[in-house]
Amino acid sequence: MKIHEFVGKEILSKNGIKVPKSFLTREKEVQCNILPCVLKSQVLVGGRMKAGGILFSDECNDFKKKLSLLLEKKIKGEKPYGVLIEEKKEIKKEYYLSLILDRTQKDIIIGFSKDGGIDIEDSESLITGNFESIIDKLPVKIKNILPKLRKIFREKDLTLLEINPLAELKDGSICALDAVFHLDDNAIYRQKWAQEFEEETQYPFHYVKLNGDTGIIGCGAGIVMATMDTVKMYGGTPANFLDLGGGANEENTIMALELLKNEGIKKIVMNIFGGITECDVIANAIVNFTKKNKDIKLFIRLTGTNEKKAKKILIENNIPFYEDMYSMIKEGERV
């Protein structure tokens, strides 16, 4: 379940993470008492900046026009919950920081880059690892807040916590200028703060849109991130992060494939390790999808639970697959 930015920032603030002064509005007539400011459409889709969902203002008349615009503007088809008005900060340096639950490793994977902002997937400085392996590689000021973020991640039953950008301000302090929270759907019953937003959940899997041309689908955050790294190693650029999660069914798999198709992706790498997830279920989804979408190129690796049954299904339907990740991605990026 995706959580709105304003809710995530309130949680960060309550746990000692600095965020900009802000307020949420769902009305057009409000006082412009924070200037200069940033106006941020509260939608659950990614890529708000490029889609015109984040605007800047330093004058009252301009503020009112932009607020009215954002309250009425759909971002990638989604109507905003409201608009977050927050003070504009003087930034010295932008970073990227994320925590992602890797179900296969039963651990939290940290992602960090010294280059924050949009197009983070193009950054060669992105490093990943679990808490113990990465903590000493971080700048001291980032290192100091990571334990607080891990505590939030665990207590709130999150599967993703992403701050981009995490900024060092001119005064030397560290401030979260964005907050992306994904809550484990199975834990909503014990996270009362999130239940009022439950009906707004958009996808039954973890999806982050990026700006590349190679679609990526996997089971487990670690596998997805490794696939993304390998795509980059072979000269490609990931179009997304999509983790089907454990126990993915046929309907959700087809929904994931349809989502990437609708985003204009023509090439999709599927790297599936079946633990709870059954490979033959994924194979059936692939067969049903390809019957209607012959123009989408799929590069498939299936290993784990019911692997033999899955491969038999693909063979019977003349759908090629690969035995290892590297040959699959190498061929995918050659096309």
N, C-alpha and C positions, 0 to 999 in steps of 0.2 A: 504494500500500500504506500503510495506516494504522499508525502506530507508537505503542506504549503511552506514557503520560505519564512513567512512571518511567524509561524508556529515553531519552526526549527530554531530561528534566532532567539525566540523567547526562552527556549530550553537551553541554548548555549549561554545566554546571559545569566540565567539562574544558576548555572554551574561554573561561573567565573570566567567565561570566554567573552572578551570585549566585542560588542557589535555596535553599529551606528545608532544614534538616537533616531527613533522612528515611530510612526503610528499607521494603523491600517484604516482605510476608509472605503465605504461602499456607496458614498454619496458624493455628488458633484459640488455641493456647497459646503466647503470647509475653509478654515482660515489657513493662509499660507504662512505659517509661523516658523517654518524651517526652510530657510533660503541661504545659500544655494542648496538645492536638493536633487535627489534622484527619485523618479517615479517608476515603480516596478509593478508590472501586471502580475497578479497572483494566479498563475496557471500552473498546471502540473506537467506541461510539456517542456522539453529542452529547447535550446536555441532561441531564447527570448530576445536577446540583443539583436541578432540578425533579422528577426521577424518583426522588429519595431515595438517590442514589448517593454523596453527600458528606455526612458527619456530623461533628459536633464533640464533643469530650469533654475534661473536666478532672479526671476521677476514675477510679480503677482499675476498680471494679466496673462502672461505666457504660461504660468503654472496652471491657471484655471482652464485654459484651452487644452493643455496636454492632459490634465486629469480627466476632463470630459471625454477626450479622445480615447484614452486607455480604458475607461470604464465601459465604453461601448465596443471596443475593438476586440474581435476574436483573434486569438493567436493559434495558428495552425488548426483552426476549427473549434478551439476551446474558448468558451466564454469565461472571463476572469471572475474569480471569487471576490476580488476587490483590488485595490491598488495600495501598495506599501509606499509610504512617503518617508524618506529617510535623508538625514543630513549627508551632504557630499563631503567626503574626506580627502585630505591632501595625502597622496600616496607616494611613498618613497620606493617601494618594491612590492611586486605581486608574486605570490607563490600559489601552488596547487597542492591540496592535501585531501586524501580520501581514505576511508576505512570501508572495507567490503568483506562481508561474510563469505568465506570459502567453505562450503559444506563438505567437500571431498576431503579437505585437510583438517576440518573441524577447528578452524582458526580464523583470526581476523587478519586480512591482508592490507597493509598500508601502501598507499601510492603517494609519491611526493615528487614535485618538480619545482625547480627554482624559477620556472617560467609559468606564471599563472595567466588567466584570461581565456579568451576563446581560442579554438584550434589547439587545445592542449595535446591532442593525439599526435600532432606534428612535432612536439617537443622531444628532442633527443636527450633531454636531461631527466625524463621521467624514470624513476626507480621504484621498484616494488619489493615487498618482503613482509614477513611477519614482524610483530612488535620488536622482538629481541634482535632480529637481524638488521633492522633498519634504524633503530633509535639513535645509534651513535653516528649515523651518516647525516643527520639532520642539523640545520643551524640551531644554535643553543636556544633561541627564543621559540622556535617551533617545537623543539624537543621538550621544552618546559610545559607546553599545553597538551601534548599528545596523551599523557595519562588521563587528563580530564576528559578528552574526547573518547578515549577507550571506555571510561566509566559510563559516560552517556550512552555509548553504543550498546553496552551490555544491559544497563538498567532499563533502557527504552526498547529493548528487543529489536534493534535495527538490523537491516541487512546491508544498508549503504548509508554512509555519512560523508558527504562531499562538500568541501568549502573551496570555491573557485570564483573570485580570488580570495585567498587569505593574505591580507596586506600588512606590510610593515609601514606604519604611518610616519609622517615627517617628525613626529615627536618621539619616534622609536618604539612605540607600542605596537602590538600585534592585534589586528582587528579582522573579524569574519565579515566580509562584504557580501557573501551569499551563503546559503545553507540549503543543501539538498539532503533530505532524509527519506529513506524508504524503510517502512516498518514491516516486520514479518507478519504476513496475514494470519498465521496461526496463533499469534500472540495478541491480537487486537482485543480479545476478551479481557485481558488484564491490564491494558493500557487505556484507561478510561478517557484520558485527554484526547485520544485520537478518534474516538468513536463517532463524534459528530461529523467527521469528514469521511467516514467509511464508504458512504454511497458514491463518493467521487472517484473511487479507485478505477483506474483506466485499463490496466493490463494485469493478467495473472502471472506475470513474469517480470524480471528486472531489466529495464530497457533504458539506455541513454543514447540519444542520437548524437553522432559526431559528424564530421564533414568529409569523410573519405569516400571511396567507391567500392570497397569490398565489404559486403555484409557478413556479419559474424554471429553465429548461434552456437551456444554450448550449454553444458550442464555443469554448473559450478563456477563460481567467480574466478577461481585460480586457473581453470582450463580456458575460460574465455580470455583472461588477461594474457595467458601464455600464447594463445592463438593470435591475439592482437600483436604481441611482440614479434611473433614469427612472420606475420604478414608484413610488418614494417621491415624486418630483416631481409625479406625478399623483394623489397622495393614498393610494396603496396601501402595503402592508407586505409585504416579501418573506418567504416561508415557508421559503426555503432558498437555499443556493448549490449549484448542480450544474453542473459542467463535464464534458461528455462526453469531452473531449480530442480529439486529432487521430485521424482514421481510425476514428471511431465506426461500429460495425456495427449491423445491424437488431436483433439480440438485445440488445445493451447499451442501445440507445435504448428498446426496449420495457421493459426492466428498470427504467430510470430513470423512465419514465412510471408503471409499476406501483408503484414505491416511493413516489412522491408521492401516488398514489391511496390507497395503504394508510395514508399519514399523514393521510388525511382531507381532502386538498386537492381542491377542486372546480373550480379555475380555474388553468390552467397557461399561462404565456407561454414560447414556444419561439423563441429568437433564434439562428438557425443561419447561420454564415458558413462556406461550404464551401471549404476549402483542400485539405488531405489528405482531409477528410471529404467524402463524396459526397452531395449533397443528395437525389438520388433514393433512396438507401438510407434516409435519414431519413424521406422521404415514405412509403415502403413500410411502415416501422415505424409511422408515425402511422396509416395506413390500417388495419393489422392491430389496432392498439390500439383505435381508435375503434369497430370492429365489435363489440367486447365491452364497451365503456365509453362508451355514448352520453350518460351523465349528466355526464361530465367536459367542461368547456368549454376548448377549446384555441384559443390565439391564436398564429398561426404566421407567421414570416418566414423564408424560405429564400433565400439568395443565394450565388453562387459556383459551384463545380464541379457540373456537371450540373443547374443551376438550372432550365432549360427543361423537362427531363425530369421533374423533381420537381413542378413546377407542373402539368404535364399529368396526372400521377398524381393529384394532389389534386383537380383540376377534374373528372376522370372519376369520382371518388368523392364529389363534392359536398361537399368539405371546403374552407371558405374560408381565405384567407391574405391577408397584407398585404405591401405593397411597401416600407414603411419602419417603423422601430422605433417612432417616436413615435405614429403613427396606430394601430398595433397596441396599444400599451400604453394609450393614451388610451381606446380602445374597451374594452379589458379591464377597466380600472378604473371605467368607466361602468356595467358590468354588475353 
